[in-house]
């Protein structure tokens, strides 16, 4: 992998019903394969209560519930983004499914105490839920409205699969080695110098295919002349900041970042250590020699911003990132880590929430936007308009950054 956004053979946002069915089967296979790694590593699937984790059995049941809730249980599934989200649902294949797995109703902290079905019952439900969804999909008329919720269910499952991988990293479960071939070592490339110009953000909603609600609507933004990194910051760029005492020097940290630093009590990035003059990384629960050419990863936005202040640079905005991605062409490489931006996650002009109301609206104004993709992101998820968003203090994600200096 060279870090470039290599599109999958078929754009799943525009795929027909047959191609979408194959992707749904593939996604479920990945979900179950990763779940088996959890089953082999954990006693009774127990994980400690933590803001960045979910009980694995709840995660698995939620994935099947979401697919079923928005497709086979949804009487308005064929209306796509115009569907009424409050329409009464048909019965689930699982008793009390809505009380157990509806993330809009089930508070995160309570998920450890729920009377969840066991692993075998959950697996059987997943089979029945997928089979029913595929039967319904096979009879659709193939319009974007008819395919909308099947595409949403696919991308939702893919997002949860990536979450399962970064949960596995946090828990020391051996699933990340299967990503080894995607890890990219790159030599330093000269920054891109781009002239001022306009960039179109978002989708107009009239073209064929699927779009998340926070990607709508299309609008033009003026971007100034800019120098931006051609690829994300690598460890050989980041670690001199650590060696220079950057984690102890609050001059480089925002007030919020300094508070996080004091609470976290870190003197280096989360999954690194320095032993006998050598840097090592924790991967799959084991320590390995760190290749300094790899992207700096598992960094909070606070750490990214502190490095930028130390280096005399800053994070690009979403508009600057998109402009560089479009104008920079092949020289602008992405897809190795999610990239923190300087932009707060906010709605685009003309935003209207889609039926899955909790996807975007609750998080506007409280999270930071990230762009790109990571080695743990399913390739079919990659899209230059896709907007990720997280709290600034998350360092369990496959997230890093690139820097810029703009007029």
C-alpha positions as CSV (number, residue, x, y, z in Angstrom):
1,X,0.0,0.0,0.0
2,X,1.4,3.4,-0.9
3,X,-1.0,5.6,1.0
4,X,-3.0,6.7,-2.0
5,X,-6.8,6.5,-2.0
6,X,-7.2,3.4,-4.2
7,X,-10.9,3.1,-5.0
8,X,-12.4,-0.4,-4.7
9,X,-13.4,-2.0,-8.1
10,X,-17.0,-1.0,-7.5
11,X,-18.2,2.2,-5.7
12,X,-20.5,0.7,-3.1
13,X,-22.2,4.1,-2.8
14,X,-23.6,3.4,-6.3
15,X,-23.5,-0.4,-6.4
16,X,-26.5,-2.3,-7.6
17,X,-28.5,-4.8,-5.5
18,X,-26.5,-7.8,-6.4
19,X,-23.1,-6.2,-5.7
20,X,-24.5,-4.7,-2.4
21,X,-25.6,-8.2,-1.3
22,X,-22.1,-9.5,-1.8
23,X,-20.7,-6.7,0.2
24,X,-23.2,-7.3,3.0
25,X,-22.1,-11.0,3.2
26,X,-18.4,-10.0,3.1
27,X,-18.9,-7.5,5.9
28,X,-20.7,-10.0,8.1
29,X,-17.9,-12.6,7.5
30,X,-15.4,-10.0,8.7
31,X,-17.6,-9.1,11.7
32,X,-17.8,-12.8,12.8
33,X,-14.1,-13.5,12.2
34,X,-13.1,-10.7,14.4
35,X,-15.6,-11.7,17.0
36,X,-14.1,-15.2,17.1
37,X,-10.7,-13.6,18.0
38,X,-12.5,-11.9,20.9
39,X,-14.1,-15.2,21.9
40,X,-10.6,-16.9,22.0
41,X,-9.0,-14.1,24.0
42,X,-11.7,-13.1,26.6
43,X,-13.4,-15.0,29.4
44,X,-17.1,-14.7,28.9
45,X,-16.5,-11.8,26.6
46,X,-15.8,-9.6,29.6
47,X,-14.1,-6.2,29.1
48,X,-13.7,-3.4,31.7
49,X,-16.3,-0.6,31.7
50,X,-14.7,2.2,29.7
51,X,-15.8,5.1,27.6
52,X,-13.8,3.9,24.6
53,X,-15.1,0.3,24.7
54,X,-18.3,-1.6,24.4
55,X,-19.1,-5.2,25.6
56,X,-18.3,-7.4,22.5
57,X,-21.7,-9.2,22.8
58,X,-23.5,-5.9,22.8
59,X,-21.5,-4.8,19.8
60,X,-22.4,-8.0,17.9
61,X,-26.1,-7.8,18.8
62,X,-26.3,-4.1,17.9
63,X,-24.9,-4.7,14.4
64,X,-27.6,-7.2,13.6
65,X,-30.3,-5.1,15.3
66,X,-29.4,-2.0,13.3
67,X,-29.6,-3.9,10.0
68,X,-32.9,-5.4,10.9
69,X,-34.4,-2.2,12.4
70,X,-33.7,-0.1,9.3
71,X,-34.5,-2.8,6.6
72,X,-36.8,-5.7,7.3
73,X,-38.5,-4.2,10.3
74,X,-38.9,-0.8,8.7
75,X,-42.3,-0.4,6.9
76,X,-40.9,2.7,5.1
77,X,-37.5,1.2,4.0
78,X,-38.2,1.8,0.3
79,X,-38.6,5.6,0.9
80,X,-34.9,6.0,1.7
81,X,-33.8,9.3,3.3
82,X,-37.5,10.4,3.2
83,X,-38.6,7.6,5.5
84,X,-40.3,8.5,8.8
85,X,-37.9,7.2,11.5
86,X,-40.8,7.0,14.0
87,X,-42.9,4.6,12.0
88,X,-43.9,1.6,14.1
89,X,-41.5,-1.3,13.6
90,X,-42.3,-4.9,12.8
91,X,-41.3,-7.5,15.4
92,X,-37.6,-8.5,15.8
93,X,-36.2,-12.0,15.6
94,X,-34.9,-11.4,19.1
95,X,-37.0,-10.7,22.2
96,X,-36.6,-7.3,23.7
97,X,-34.2,-6.3,21.0
98,X,-35.0,-2.6,21.1
99,X,-34.5,-2.5,24.9
100,X,-31.1,-4.2,24.5
101,X,-29.5,-2.8,21.4
102,X,-30.9,0.6,20.4
103,X,-27.9,2.9,21.0
104,X,-30.3,5.9,21.0
105,X,-32.0,4.5,24.1
106,X,-29.5,2.3,25.9
107,X,-27.0,4.5,27.7
108,X,-23.4,3.5,27.2
109,X,-22.6,2.9,30.9
110,X,-25.6,0.5,31.3
111,X,-24.5,-1.9,28.5
112,X,-22.4,-4.0,30.9
113,X,-25.4,-4.9,33.1
114,X,-27.9,-5.8,30.3
115,X,-29.3,-9.4,30.2
116,X,-27.8,-10.0,26.8
117,X,-28.4,-13.3,24.8
118,X,-25.3,-15.5,24.8
119,X,-22.8,-15.8,22.0
120,X,-24.6,-18.7,20.2
121,X,-28.0,-17.0,20.3
122,X,-26.5,-13.8,19.0
123,X,-24.8,-15.6,16.1
124,X,-28.0,-17.3,15.2
125,X,-29.8,-14.0,15.2
126,X,-27.2,-12.5,13.0
127,X,-27.7,-15.2,10.4
128,X,-31.5,-14.8,10.4
129,X,-31.2,-11.0,10.3
130,X,-28.8,-11.1,7.3
131,X,-30.8,-13.7,5.4
132,X,-34.0,-11.7,5.8
133,X,-32.3,-8.5,4.7
134,X,-30.8,-10.2,1.6
135,X,-34.2,-11.6,0.7
136,X,-35.7,-8.2,0.9
137,X,-32.9,-6.6,-1.0
138,X,-33.3,-9.2,-3.9
139,X,-36.8,-7.9,-4.5
140,X,-36.0,-4.2,-4.6
141,X,-36.5,-2.1,-7.8
142,X,-32.8,-1.0,-7.6
143,X,-33.5,2.7,-7.1
144,X,-31.3,4.8,-4.7
145,X,-34.3,5.1,-2.4
146,X,-34.8,1.4,-2.3
147,X,-31.1,0.7,-1.7
148,X,-30.5,3.5,0.8
149,X,-31.0,1.6,4.1
150,X,-29.1,-1.5,2.8
151,X,-26.1,0.8,2.0
152,X,-26.5,2.5,5.4
153,X,-26.5,-0.9,7.1
154,X,-23.4,-2.0,5.2
155,X,-21.4,1.1,6.1
156,X,-22.7,1.0,9.7
157,X,-21.4,-2.6,10.1
158,X,-18.1,-1.6,8.5
159,X,-17.7,1.3,11.0
160,X,-18.3,-1.1,13.9
161,X,-15.7,-3.5,12.4
162,X,-13.1,-0.8,12.5
163,X,-14.2,0.0,16.1
164,X,-13.7,-3.7,16.9
165,X,-10.1,-3.5,15.6
166,X,-9.1,-0.5,17.7
167,X,-10.9,-2.1,20.7
168,X,-8.7,-5.1,20.0
169,X,-5.6,-3.0,20.0
170,X,-6.6,-1.4,23.3
171,X,-7.3,-4.9,24.8
172,X,-4.2,-6.6,23.4
173,X,-6.2,-9.1,21.2
174,X,-4.3,-10.5,18.3
175,X,-6.3,-9.3,15.2
176,X,-4.2,-6.5,14.0
177,X,-1.5,-8.6,12.3
178,X,-4.0,-9.1,9.4
179,X,-3.5,-5.4,8.7
180,X,0.3,-5.6,8.5
181,X,0.3,-5.6,4.7
182,X,-1.5,-2.2,4.7
183,X,1.1,-0.5,7.0
184,X,3.0,1.9,4.8
185,X,6.5,3.1,5.3
186,X,7.3,6.2,3.2
187,X,10.2,8.5,2.7
188,X,9.8,12.2,3.2
189,X,8.1,14.0,0.3
190,X,8.3,17.8,-0.3
191,X,5.3,19.7,0.9
192,X,2.7,20.7,-1.7
193,X,2.5,24.3,-2.6
194,X,-1.0,25.1,-3.8
195,X,-2.4,28.4,-5.2
196,X,-5.5,30.0,-3.8
197,X,-8.8,28.7,-5.2
198,X,-12.3,27.5,-4.5
199,X,-13.2,24.0,-3.3
200,X,-16.6,22.4,-3.4
201,X,-17.4,20.6,-0.2
202,X,-20.2,18.0,0.1
203,X,-22.7,16.6,-2.3
204,X,-25.6,18.3,-3.9
205,X,-27.8,15.3,-3.1
206,X,-29.1,15.0,-6.7
207,X,-26.5,12.7,-8.2
208,X,-27.0,8.9,-8.1
209,X,-25.8,7.0,-5.1
210,X,-25.6,7.3,-1.3
211,X,-24.5,10.2,0.8
212,X,-24.4,10.6,4.6
213,X,-26.5,13.4,5.9
214,X,-23.5,15.4,7.2
215,X,-22.1,15.5,3.6
216,X,-25.0,17.5,2.3
217,X,-25.3,20.0,0.8
218,X,-22.7,21.0,-1.7
219,X,-21.2,24.5,-1.3
220,X,-18.1,26.3,-2.4
221,X,-15.4,27.6,0.0
222,X,-12.5,29.8,-0.8
223,X,-9.1,28.5,0.2
224,X,-6.0,30.6,0.4
225,X,-2.6,29.8,-1.0
226,X,-1.3,26.9,1.1
227,X,1.7,24.7,1.8
228,X,0.5,21.3,3.0
229,X,2.3,18.0,3.8
230,X,2.1,15.6,0.9
231,X,1.5,12.7,3.3
232,X,0.8,12.4,7.0
233,X,3.4,13.1,9.7
234,X,5.7,10.0,10.3
235,X,7.2,8.9,13.5
236,X,10.7,10.3,12.5
237,X,9.0,13.7,12.3
238,X,7.0,13.4,15.5
239,X,9.4,11.8,18.0
240,X,11.9,14.7,18.0
241,X,9.1,16.7,19.7
242,X,8.9,14.0,22.4
243,X,12.7,13.9,22.8
244,X,12.7,17.7,23.1
245,X,10.4,17.5,26.2
246,X,7.3,18.5,24.3
247,X,5.0,16.5,26.6
248,X,6.3,18.5,29.6
249,X,6.3,21.9,28.0
250,X,2.8,23.4,28.2
251,X,3.7,26.2,25.8
252,X,2.8,23.9,23.0
253,X,-0.5,22.7,24.4
254,X,-3.9,24.4,24.4
255,X,-5.6,24.9,27.7
256,X,-7.8,21.9,27.0
257,X,-4.9,19.9,25.8
258,X,-2.8,20.8,28.9
259,X,-5.7,19.6,31.1
260,X,-5.8,16.3,29.1
261,X,-2.1,15.9,29.4
262,X,-2.2,16.3,33.2
263,X,-5.0,13.8,33.5
264,X,-3.5,11.3,31.1
265,X,0.0,11.5,32.7
266,X,1.6,10.6,29.5
267,X,5.2,11.4,28.5
268,X,5.0,9.9,25.0
269,X,2.2,8.6,22.7
270,X,0.0,5.9,24.2
271,X,1.3,2.8,22.5
272,X,5.0,3.7,22.5
273,X,7.9,3.2,24.9
274,X,11.6,4.1,24.8
275,X,13.9,1.3,25.9
276,X,17.7,1.2,25.7
277,X,17.8,4.1,23.3
278,X,15.2,2.5,20.9
279,X,11.5,3.2,20.4
280,X,9.1,0.3,20.5
281,X,5.4,0.1,19.7
282,X,2.7,-2.0,21.4
283,X,0.9,-4.0,18.8
284,X,-1.5,-6.9,19.4
285,X,-0.4,-6.9,23.0
286,X,3.3,-7.4,22.2
287,X,6.1,-4.9,21.9
288,X,7.9,-4.5,18.5
289,X,10.7,-2.3,17.3
290,X,9.2,0.8,15.9
291,X,9.8,1.6,12.2
292,X,10.2,5.4,12.2
293,X,8.9,5.6,8.7
294,X,5.4,4.6,9.7
295,X,2.7,7.2,10.2
296,X,2.4,8.7,13.7
297,X,-0.7,7.0,14.9
298,X,-3.0,6.7,17.9
299,X,-2.6,10.4,18.7
300,X,-5.2,12.7,20.2
301,X,-6.0,16.0,18.5
302,X,-4.3,17.6,21.4
303,X,-1.0,15.9,20.6
304,X,-1.3,16.7,16.9
305,X,-1.9,20.4,17.7
306,X,1.0,20.5,20.2
307,X,3.4,19.1,17.6
308,X,2.2,21.7,15.1
309,X,2.8,24.5,17.5
310,X,6.3,23.2,18.2
311,X,7.0,22.9,14.5
312,X,5.6,26.3,13.6
313,X,2.7,24.8,11.6
314,X,-0.9,24.0,12.1
315,X,-3.6,21.5,11.2
316,X,-5.5,22.0,7.9
317,X,-9.2,22.8,8.0
318,X,-11.6,20.4,6.3
319,X,-11.8,22.8,3.3
320,X,-8.0,23.0,3.0
321,X,-7.7,19.2,3.3
322,X,-10.3,18.7,0.5
323,X,-8.7,21.3,-1.7
324,X,-5.3,19.7,-1.4
325,X,-6.8,16.3,-2.0
326,X,-8.4,17.5,-5.2
327,X,-5.7,19.8,-6.6
328,X,-2.7,17.8,-5.3
329,X,-3.7,14.7,-7.3
330,X,-1.4,11.7,-7.0
331,X,1.1,13.7,-5.0
332,X,-1.4,14.0,-2.1
333,X,-1.5,10.6,-0.4
334,X,-4.1,9.5,2.1
335,X,-5.7,6.4,3.6
336,X,-3.1,5.4,6.2
337,X,-4.6,7.1,9.3
338,X,-7.6,9.2,10.0
339,X,-6.4,12.8,9.9
340,X,-7.3,15.3,12.5
341,X,-8.3,18.7,11.1
342,X,-8.6,22.2,12.6
343,X,-12.4,22.1,11.9
344,X,-15.1,21.5,14.5
345,X,-17.6,19.0,13.2
346,X,-20.5,21.2,12.1
347,X,-23.4,20.9,9.7
348,X,-23.0,22.1,6.1
349,X,-25.4,24.8,4.9
350,X,-28.9,23.4,4.2
351,X,-28.3,20.4,6.5
352,X,-31.3,18.1,7.0
353,X,-31.1,15.1,9.3
354,X,-31.7,11.7,7.7
355,X,-33.9,9.1,9.4
356,X,-31.0,7.8,11.5
357,X,-31.2,11.0,13.6
358,X,-28.4,10.1,15.9
359,X,-25.7,9.7,13.3
360,X,-24.7,13.4,13.0
361,X,-27.0,15.9,14.7
362,X,-26.1,15.1,18.4
363,X,-22.4,15.6,17.8
364,X,-22.3,18.9,15.9
365,X,-20.2,21.4,17.8
366,X,-18.7,19.0,20.3
367,X,-16.3,16.9,18.2
368,X,-13.5,17.5,15.8
369,X,-13.7,16.5,12.1
370,X,-11.3,14.0,10.7
371,X,-10.7,13.2,7.0
372,X,-9.3,10.3,5.0
373,X,-9.3,6.7,6.2
374,X,-7.1,4.3,8.1
375,X,-5.5,0.9,7.6
376,X,-8.4,-0.5,9.6
377,X,-11.1,1.1,7.4
378,X,-12.8,-1.2,4.9
379,X,-11.7,0.1,1.4
380,X,-15.3,0.3,0.3
381,X,-15.8,3.0,3.0
382,X,-13.1,5.3,1.5
383,X,-14.5,8.4,-0.1
384,X,-13.1,11.9,-0.4
385,X,-16.3,13.5,1.0
386,X,-16.5,11.2,4.0
387,X,-16.4,13.0,7.4
388,X,-15.3,11.2,10.5
389,X,-15.7,12.9,13.9
390,X,-14.5,12.2,17.5
391,X,-13.7,13.9,20.8
392,X,-10.3,15.6,20.8
393,X,-8.9,13.3,23.5
394,X,-9.4,9.9,21.8
395,X,-6.0,8.2,21.3
396,X,-7.4,4.7,20.7
397,X,-8.3,5.5,17.1
398,X,-6.0,4.8,14.1
399,X,-5.6,8.6,13.8
400,X,-2.7,10.9,13.0
401,X,-2.4,14.1,11.1
402,X,-0.7,16.2,8.4
403,X,0.3,19.8,8.9
404,X,0.2,23.0,6.8
405,X,1.2,26.6,6.6
406,X,-1.4,28.7,4.8
407,X,-1.9,32.3,3.9
